[in-house]
């Protein structure tokens, strides 16, 4: 039975990485919500994919050069504000798992300590394309599970994930192969395809044997799951 990860909440339906988007993903019944965390100039953990606020808000500037107050004033779409990681943890606790991508190495220890303080170690995966960051997660708290992210995975992708002691490995669906999935499974890794957003793309990824679908359109993934009799 495959699991569904709502990419930046339900980014194909609502403004990405906003509470509105996360709530939509919850309403649709995802197994996990994926988000991205960065640090403001004054040390707040905010949820933003890009280095700058330009694409997703009505403001401009680098996240790490803006204060939390400056970022909070911005419109992140449909009147939504840029949320903090703590707000998402509070929303998700006991309801849905989280995949939190570490976009800024400075966020690492703060994220780990916040997850610990909330008692959500078992509900969270910390993710990154940098295996060194994942190794640091393991040093800070070996109970926190991790995922190594690739676009087009190199030949030693699985070896890198194992060296970082990751539990999951992800690959852009366009570069996914049956051989990659088989190698990962034989090494004890779960495989995530990201972000297939049509039913055809999802079916292809599932045919290759992936365990999880990370998608901007969790509504389509839920419908597919129901069609396959896996609800």
C-alpha positions in Angstrom: 0.0 0.0 0.0 1.6 3.3 -1.1 1.6 6.3 1.1 0.9 9.9 0.1 3.0 12.9 0.9 1.5 16.3 0.3 4.2 18.4 -1.3 4.4 21.8 0.4 1.0 20.8 1.7 -1.3 20.7 -1.4 0.8 23.0 -3.6 -1.2 22.4 -6.7 -4.4 23.4 -5.0 -3.5 26.1 -2.4 -0.6 28.6 -1.9 2.4 26.4 -1.1 3.8 26.1 2.4 0.9 27.9 4.0 -1.4 26.8 6.8 -4.2 26.8 4.2 -2.2 24.4 2.0 -1.3 22.1 5.0 -5.0 22.1 6.1 -6.1 21.1 2.6 -3.6 18.2 2.6 -4.9 17.1 6.0 -8.5 17.3 4.8 -7.7 15.1 1.8 -6.2 12.5 4.0 -2.5 12.4 3.3 -0.1 10.3 5.3 2.6 13.0 5.5 3.0 16.7 4.8 6.2 17.9 3.2 7.6 21.3 3.8 10.9 23.3 3.7 12.4 25.2 6.6 14.7 28.3 6.6 16.0 30.7 9.3 15.2 34.4 9.4 17.8 37.0 10.2 16.7 37.0 13.8 16.6 33.2 14.2 13.0 32.2 13.5 12.2 28.9 11.7 9.9 29.7 8.8 8.5 27.6 6.0 9.7 28.7 2.6 11.1 26.7 -0.3 13.2 29.4 -2.0 16.1 31.4 -0.7 14.0 34.5 -1.4 10.4 35.4 -0.7 10.0 36.8 -4.2 8.2 33.9 -6.0 5.7 33.0 -3.3 4.9 36.4 -1.6 4.3 40.0 -2.5 7.7 40.9 -1.0 11.3 40.6 -2.0 14.6 39.7 -0.4 16.5 36.7 1.0 14.8 34.9 3.9 18.0 35.0 5.9 18.3 38.8 5.6 14.7 39.5 6.6 13.4 39.6 10.2 10.5 37.4 11.2 8.3 40.5 11.5 9.2 41.6 8.0 8.3 38.2 6.6 5.2 37.8 8.6 3.8 41.0 7.1 3.9 39.5 3.6 1.0 37.9 1.7 2.0 34.3 0.8 -1.2 33.9 -1.3 -4.9 34.4 -0.7 -4.1 36.5 2.4 -2.0 33.7 4.0 1.0 34.5 6.1 4.4 32.6 6.0 4.0 30.1 8.8 6.6 29.0 11.4 7.7 25.4 11.8 6.1 25.4 15.3 2.7 26.3 13.8 2.9 23.3 11.5 4.1 21.0 14.3 1.1 22.1 16.4 -1.3 21.5 13.4 0.2 18.1 12.6 0.7 16.6 16.1 -1.1 13.3 16.4 -2.8 13.8 13.0 -0.2 13.4 10.2 3.5 12.7 9.8 5.9 15.3 8.5 8.8 15.5 6.0 10.8 18.6 6.8 13.5 19.6 4.3 16.4 21.4 5.8 17.0 24.2 3.3 19.5 26.0 5.5 22.2 24.2 7.6 21.8 26.8 10.3 18.3 25.4 10.9 19.4 21.9 11.7 20.0 22.0 15.5 17.0 24.4 16.1 14.7 22.0 14.2 15.9 19.0 16.0 15.5 20.6 19.4 12.0 21.9 18.5 10.9 18.5 17.3 12.2 17.0 20.6 10.5 19.7 22.7 7.2 19.0 21.0 7.6 15.2 21.6 7.3 14.5 17.8 10.5 12.6 17.2 8.5 9.6 16.0 6.3 11.6 13.6 9.0 13.5 11.7 11.5 12.7 8.9 14.2 15.3 8.4 15.2 15.5 4.7 18.0 17.0 2.6 20.0 16.6 -0.6 23.1 16.8 1.5 24.1 13.5 3.2 26.4 15.4 5.6 23.4 17.3 7.1 21.7 13.9 7.6 24.7 12.6 9.4 24.5 15.6 11.7 20.9 14.8 12.4 21.9 11.3 13.5 24.6 12.8 15.8 22.1 15.2 17.4 19.4 12.5 17.8 19.7 9.1 16.3 16.0 8.4 16.9 15.0 11.0 14.2 14.5 9.3 10.8 16.0 10.9 7.7 15.5 10.9 3.9 18.1 11.7 1.2 16.8 13.6 -1.7 18.0 13.3 -5.4 16.8 14.8 -8.6 18.6 12.5 -11.1 20.3 10.0 -8.7 24.0 9.2 -9.4 25.1 5.6 -9.5 26.1 5.6 -5.9 22.9 7.2 -4.6 21.9 4.2 -2.5 25.3 3.9 -1.1 25.2 7.6 -0.1 21.9 7.1 1.6 23.1 4.1 3.5 26.3 6.0 4.6 24.1 8.8 6.0 21.9 6.1 7.7 18.8 7.4 5.9 15.6 5.4 6.0 14.1 6.8 2.8 15.5 7.9 -0.5 13.7 10.1 -3.0 14.1 10.6 -6.7 12.4 12.9 -9.2 9.8 10.8 -11.0 11.2 11.6 -14.4 14.5 9.9 -13.6 13.0 7.0 -11.7 13.9 3.5 -12.9 12.8 0.0 -11.8 16.5 -0.8 -11.2 16.9 2.1 -8.9 13.9 1.1 -6.8 15.0 -2.5 -6.7 18.5 -1.6 -5.5 17.1 0.7 -2.8 14.6 -2.0 -1.6 17.3 -4.6 -1.5 19.3 -2.2 0.8 16.3 -1.7 3.1 15.4 1.8 1.9 11.9 3.0 1.2 11.6 4.9 -2.1 9.8 8.2 -2.7 8.9 9.6 -6.2 8.5 13.4 -6.3 6.5 15.2 -7.6 4.3 13.2 -10.0 1.2 15.3 -10.4 -0.9 13.4 -13.0 -2.5 10.1 -12.6 -0.4 8.7 -15.4 2.9 9.8 -13.7 1.7 8.3 -10.4 0.8 5.0 -12.0 4.2 4.8 -13.7 6.0 5.4 -10.4 3.9 2.8 -8.7 4.6 0.4 -11.4 8.3 0.8 -10.7 7.5 -0.2 -7.1 7.9 3.1 -5.1 6.6 3.2 -1.6 5.5 6.8 -1.4 4.2 9.5 -3.8 5.1 13.1 -2.9 2.8 15.2 -5.0 1.4 18.8 -5.4 -2.0 17.1 -6.1 -2.8 14.8 -3.2 -6.4 14.9 -4.4 -5.4 12.9 -7.4 -3.2 10.5 -5.4 -6.1 9.8 -3.0 -8.4 9.1 -5.9 -5.9 6.7 -7.4 -5.5 5.0 -4.1 -9.3 4.5 -3.9 -9.4 3.2 -7.4 -6.7 0.6 -6.5 -8.7 -0.5 -3.5 -6.1 0.6 -1.1 -8.1 3.2 0.9 
